[in-house]
Amino acid sequence: MEKEKKERMFALCVENKDCEDLEKRKVYQVLPDEEAEKEGYLRVIDESGEDYLYPQSYFVLVQLPREAQEALSVAI
């Protein structure tokens, strides 16, 4: 149960060059992936509903209130 209370990470898409499964100005959930981050990528749940690696430069990390995180997590 403790994991459910952990804050989730979200990012705003600011670029989607050659990525049909990303929409600019949309907020996406980011999954932790330290190895990907070392290489300059974020693991994001995209429009397909699956998680994929995208360049970090395509996103701006955002901090959301817990209520917004929960609402977005339900929608995902």
C-alpha positions in Angstrom: 0.0 0.0 0.0 2.9 2.4 0.6 3.8 2.3 -3.1 0.3 3.7 -4.0 1.0 6.9 -1.9 4.4 7.5 -3.6 4.3 10.5 -5.9 4.4 9.8 -9.6 6.5 11.6 -12.1 4.9 13.5 -15.0 6.3 15.4 -17.9 4.9 17.9 -20.4 5.6 17.1 -24.0 7.2 20.0 -25.8 8.5 18.2 -29.0 7.2 15.1 -30.9 9.4 15.0 -34.0 9.0 11.7 -35.7 6.9 10.4 -32.8 3.3 9.6 -33.7 2.5 8.4 -30.2 3.2 11.8 -28.5 1.1 14.9 -28.5 2.7 18.3 -27.9 1.4 20.2 -24.8 0.1 16.9 -23.2 1.2 15.6 -19.8 2.5 12.0 -19.7 3.4 9.8 -16.8 7.1 9.0 -16.5 8.4 5.7 -15.2 11.6 5.5 -13.3 14.5 4.2 -15.5 17.9 5.2 -14.2 19.8 3.6 -17.1 17.7 5.4 -19.7 18.2 8.7 -17.9 22.0 8.3 -18.0 21.7 8.0 -21.8 19.4 11.1 -22.1 16.1 9.4 -22.3 12.8 9.2 -20.4 10.6 6.2 -20.1 7.1 7.5 -20.9 3.7 6.0 -21.1 2.6 7.3 -24.5 -0.6 7.4 -26.5 -0.4 3.7 -27.3 -0.7 3.0 -23.5 2.7 1.3 -23.5 6.0 2.7 -22.1 8.7 3.7 -24.5 12.0 5.6 -24.3 12.0 9.2 -25.7 14.6 11.9 -25.7 14.6 13.9 -22.5 14.6 17.0 -24.6 11.1 16.3 -25.8 9.8 16.9 -22.2 9.8 19.2 -19.3 9.3 17.5 -15.9 6.4 19.0 -14.0 5.4 18.7 -10.3 1.7 18.2 -9.9 -0.5 18.3 -6.7 -1.4 14.8 -5.4 -5.0 15.2 -6.6 -3.9 15.9 -10.1 -1.5 12.9 -10.1 -4.3 10.7 -9.0 -6.7 12.0 -11.6 -4.1 11.5 -14.4 -3.2 8.1 -13.2 -6.8 7.0 -13.4 -7.0 8.4 -16.9 -3.9 6.5 -18.0 
